[in-house]
Amino acid sequence: MKYFTLEEIAESLGVNVASVHRWAESGKLQYSLMDDGAKKFSTSDLAEFAAKYNISMRFLFEQSLRKKSDPEKIFQAISAAQ
């Protein structure tokens, strides 16, 4: 499973890292806590958040290309979350 960082999400959405952190801490955006203590966000976490708050999913596709993951899996996650 591919994970995204706070910074990647903030950059893709054009928001401050602090905003993404607040969304995570408030429970609006689910995350996984890694062994090193970092918050990471799965594609399904992002798809659920975007569907709930009507946010463009284009950034997921762009991130998947940057990470060389399978775009089809991204679209499946988006469809499942909507």
C-alpha positions in Angstrom: 0.0 0.0 0.0 1.3 3.5 -0.9 1.3 6.2 1.7 1.5 10.0 1.4 3.1 12.4 3.8 1.6 15.6 5.3 3.8 17.6 3.0 2.7 15.7 -0.1 -1.0 16.2 0.7 -0.5 19.9 1.6 1.4 20.6 -1.6 -1.1 18.7 -3.7 -4.1 20.5 -2.2 -2.4 23.9 -2.1 -2.8 24.2 1.7 -0.5 24.7 4.6 1.0 21.6 6.3 -0.6 22.8 9.5 -4.0 22.5 7.9 -3.4 18.8 7.0 -2.1 18.2 10.5 -5.3 19.8 12.0 -7.5 17.7 9.8 -5.7 14.6 11.0 -5.8 15.5 14.7 -9.5 16.4 14.5 -10.4 13.0 12.9 -11.5 14.5 9.6 -8.6 12.8 7.8 -7.6 9.3 8.9 -4.0 8.3 9.1 -1.6 5.5 10.1 1.1 6.1 12.6 4.4 4.7 11.4 7.1 3.1 13.5 9.1 6.4 13.4 6.1 8.3 14.7 5.3 9.9 11.3 1.7 10.3 10.2 1.1 8.7 6.8 -2.1 8.7 4.7 -3.2 5.9 2.5 -5.0 6.3 -0.8 -8.2 5.1 0.8 -7.8 7.6 3.7 -7.5 10.4 1.1 -10.3 9.1 -1.1 -12.7 9.0 1.9 -11.7 12.5 3.0 -12.0 13.9 -0.5 -15.4 12.3 -1.1 -16.7 13.6 2.2 -15.5 17.1 1.8 -15.9 17.3 -2.0 -12.2 17.8 -2.8 -10.7 17.2 -6.3 -9.2 13.8 -6.6 -6.7 14.9 -9.3 -3.9 15.1 -6.8 -4.2 11.4 -6.0 -3.7 10.5 -9.6 -0.7 12.9 -9.9 0.8 11.5 -6.7 0.4 8.0 -7.9 2.3 8.8 -11.1 5.1 10.4 -9.0 5.4 7.4 -6.8 5.0 5.1 -9.8 2.1 3.3 -8.3 -0.8 1.9 -10.3 -3.3 4.6 -11.2 -6.1 1.9 -11.5 -5.7 1.1 -7.8 -6.1 4.9 -7.1 -9.3 5.0 -9.1 -10.7 1.9 -7.4 -10.0 3.4 -4.0 -11.8 6.6 -5.1 -14.8 4.7 -6.3 -15.1 2.6 -3.2 -15.0 5.7 -1.0 -17.8 7.5 -2.8 
